[in-house]
Amino acid sequence: MLMRLPTSVSEAQEYLTEGAVPVGGATLVWAVWQRDGFPDHAMSLRNLPEANRIEAETLGAAVVLNRIDDRVPEVLHRAASTVGTGAVRRTATVGGNIVGSTLRCLLPAALVLDARAVILEPEGVTETDLGEVLAKRQLLLSLRWHTPITSNYVKAAAEPGGPSPLVVAAALHAVAGGGALLRVAVRFDDEVFSENVSHHGSADETLSTLRRGFLGWLPAQAQELVDRQVTGLVSRPSGR
Ligand SMILES: Cc1cc2nc3c(=O)[nH]c(=O)nc-3n(C[C@H](O)[C@H](O)[C@H](O)COP(=O)(O)OP(=O)(O)OC[C@H]3O[C@@H](n4cnc5c(N)ncnc54)[C@H](O)[C@@H]3O)c2cc1C
């Protein structure tokens, strides 16, 4: 297997056209390759500056999870800090988690930030929504979003042998002309649901609007966690 390590987007584009398979930290793909055979070409974005940015409104796909800190919104920082073990977080990348894993603990956080995916295609760099990247498994270069007023994330304890643990991510965004928009994403029973509602200052009103949507279908345990997270979030004065 030839491992490509592009240092520019045009180089990465060339390797992608040659059919190089993306690889992050290889925490998942290594076992698959050992079982099914190694590809001729693989490509890691670890030396590509565009895939290594950690900024207030950008996160590169090659960033290793344990490098994600409070430069990004709390929801994303906390999501990364709950993934797997310390050893996994030292190796696994944003791109591998969002595009390549099944648990995708970063996905609810990215959804409530309304993050856009910056991807590389044989034709060049373009921007798309996360749903499309997941469906087509495109090469993710980075995520970008607008800083929310505030955000939070919680992951419930996993039950041994059960489905992936319940996750609630929420972010409050300023709206042009006043008011705020609350985005909530819940991972329940291995599926991610998300909802956006206007927030006019009353947590009770916002929660009852949420319950008229997907939240109303969730079991009591999930609803309680959403209630707690949303109430805590909208009562904060401000901040990331
Ligand atoms: C013990 C253990 C515990 C874990 N616990 C959790 C958990 O609690 N929550 C959670 O969310 N995940 C968990 N995971 C999964 C973990 O997040 C993944 O192993 C990791 O995200 C994969 O990242 P990687 O960089 O190693 O990807 P790799 O193994 O390198 O690649 C995985 C797939 O992603 C593709 N890929 C990699 N980078 C890109 C890119 N930039 N663009 C497009 N495709 C790309 C590869 O082609 C491959 O198909 C756990 C894994 C382990 C081993």
Ligand as a Chemical Component Dictionary entry (heavy atoms), coordinates in Angstrom:
data_LIG
# 
_chem_comp.id                   LIG 
_chem_comp.type                 NON-POLYMER 
_chem_comp.pdbx_formal_charge   0 
_chem_comp.three_letter_code    LIG 
# 
loop_
_chem_comp_atom.comp_id 
_chem_comp_atom.atom_id 
_chem_comp_atom.alt_atom_id 
_chem_comp_atom.type_symbol 
_chem_comp_atom.charge 
_chem_comp_atom.model_Cartn_x 
_chem_comp_atom.model_Cartn_y 
_chem_comp_atom.model_Cartn_z 
_chem_comp_atom.pdbx_ordinal 
LIG C1  C1  C 0 -12.370 1.203  21.560 1  
LIG C2  C2  C 0 -13.131 2.174  20.703 2  
LIG C3  C3  C 0 -14.129 2.980  21.277 3  
LIG C4  C4  C 0 -14.828 3.901  20.512 4  
LIG N1  N1  N 0 -15.799 4.682  21.092 5  
LIG C5  C5  C 0 -16.413 5.617  20.361 6  
LIG C6  C6  C 0 -17.370 6.499  20.940 7  
LIG O1  O1  O 0 -17.650 6.466  22.132 8  
LIG N2  N2  N 0 -17.962 7.414  20.123 9  
LIG C7  C7  C 0 -17.670 7.516  18.788 10 
LIG O2  O2  O 0 -18.223 8.381  18.112 11 
LIG N3  N3  N 0 -16.807 6.690  18.227 12 
LIG C8  C8  C 0 -16.171 5.753  18.973 13 
LIG N4  N4  N 0 -15.268 4.933  18.387 14 
LIG C9  C9  C 0 -15.053 5.079  16.977 15 
LIG C10 C10 C 0 -13.977 6.087  16.775 16 
LIG O3  O3  O 0 -14.526 7.368  16.859 17 
LIG C11 C11 C 0 -13.456 5.772  15.419 18 
LIG O4  O4  O 0 -12.507 4.731  15.627 19 
LIG C12 C12 C 0 -12.825 6.907  14.772 20 
LIG O5  O5  O 0 -13.662 8.000  14.711 21 
LIG C13 C13 C 0 -12.351 6.568  13.401 22 
LIG O6  O6  O 0 -11.429 7.557  13.201 23 
LIG P1  P1  P 0 -10.102 7.289  12.451 24 
LIG O7  O7  O 0 -9.530  8.634  12.201 25 
LIG O8  O8  O 0 -9.243  6.303  13.127 26 
LIG O9  O9  O 0 -10.686 6.672  11.096 27 
LIG P2  P2  P 0 -10.052 5.542  10.188 28 
LIG O10 O10 O 0 -10.102 4.225  10.887 29 
LIG O11 O11 O 0 -8.750  5.992  9.643  30 
LIG O12 O12 O 0 -11.103 5.560  9.001  31 
LIG C14 C14 C 0 -12.436 5.124  9.226  32 
LIG C15 C15 C 0 -13.222 5.395  7.926  33 
LIG O13 O13 O 0 -13.349 6.796  7.763  34 
LIG C16 C16 C 0 -12.889 7.162  6.458  35 
LIG N5  N5  N 0 -12.253 8.479  6.599  36 
LIG C17 C17 C 0 -11.214 8.845  7.401  37 
LIG N6  N6  N 0 -10.951 10.143 7.254  38 
LIG C18 C18 C 0 -11.830 10.618 6.335  39 
LIG C19 C19 C 0 -12.060 11.898 5.749  40 
LIG N7  N7  N 0 -11.330 12.968 6.065  41 
LIG N8  N8  N 0 -13.048 12.019 4.846  42 
LIG C20 C20 C 0 -13.797 10.951 4.493  43 
LIG N9  N9  N 0 -13.642 9.720  5.009  44 
LIG C21 C21 C 0 -12.665 9.565  5.921  45 
LIG C22 C22 C 0 -11.899 6.072  6.052  46 
LIG O14 O14 O 0 -11.805 5.969  4.654  47 
LIG C23 C23 C 0 -12.561 4.859  6.670  48 
LIG O15 O15 O 0 -13.572 4.370  5.842  49 
LIG C24 C24 C 0 -14.541 4.014  19.131 50 
LIG C25 C25 C 0 -13.547 3.222  18.546 51 
LIG C26 C26 C 0 -12.820 2.325  19.313 52 
LIG C27 C27 C 0 -11.743 1.509  18.652 53 
# 
loop_
_chem_comp_bond.comp_id 
_chem_comp_bond.atom_id_1 
_chem_comp_bond.atom_id_2 
_chem_comp_bond.value_order 
_chem_comp_bond.pdbx_ordinal 
LIG C1  C2  SING 1  
LIG C2  C3  SING 2  
LIG C2  C26 DOUB 3  
LIG C3  C4  DOUB 4  
LIG C4  N1  SING 5  
LIG C4  C24 SING 6  
LIG N1  C5  DOUB 7  
LIG C5  C6  SING 8  
LIG C5  C8  SING 9  
LIG C6  O1  DOUB 10 
LIG C6  N2  SING 11 
LIG N2  C7  SING 12 
LIG C7  O2  DOUB 13 
LIG C7  N3  SING 14 
LIG N3  C8  DOUB 15 
LIG C8  N4  SING 16 
LIG N4  C9  SING 17 
LIG N4  C24 SING 18 
LIG C9  C10 SING 19 
LIG C10 O3  SING 20 
LIG C10 C11 SING 21 
LIG C11 O4  SING 22 
LIG C11 C12 SING 23 
LIG C12 O5  SING 24 
LIG C12 C13 SING 25 
LIG C13 O6  SING 26 
LIG O6  P1  SING 27 
LIG P1  O7  DOUB 28 
LIG P1  O8  SING 29 
LIG P1  O9  SING 30 
LIG O9  P2  SING 31 
LIG P2  O10 DOUB 32 
LIG P2  O11 SING 33 
LIG P2  O12 SING 34 
LIG O12 C14 SING 35 
LIG C14 C15 SING 36 
LIG C15 O13 SING 37 
LIG C15 C23 SING 38 
LIG O13 C16 SING 39 
LIG C16 N5  SING 40 
LIG C16 C22 SING 41 
LIG N5  C17 SING 42 
LIG N5  C21 SING 43 
LIG C17 N6  DOUB 44 
LIG N6  C18 SING 45 
LIG C18 C19 SING 46 
LIG C18 C21 DOUB 47 
LIG C19 N7  SING 48 
LIG C19 N8  DOUB 49 
LIG N8  C20 SING 50 
LIG C20 N9  DOUB 51 
LIG N9  C21 SING 52 
LIG C22 O14 SING 53 
LIG C22 C23 SING 54 
LIG C23 O15 SING 55 
LIG C24 C25 DOUB 56 
LIG C25 C26 SING 57 
LIG C26 C27 SING 58 
# 
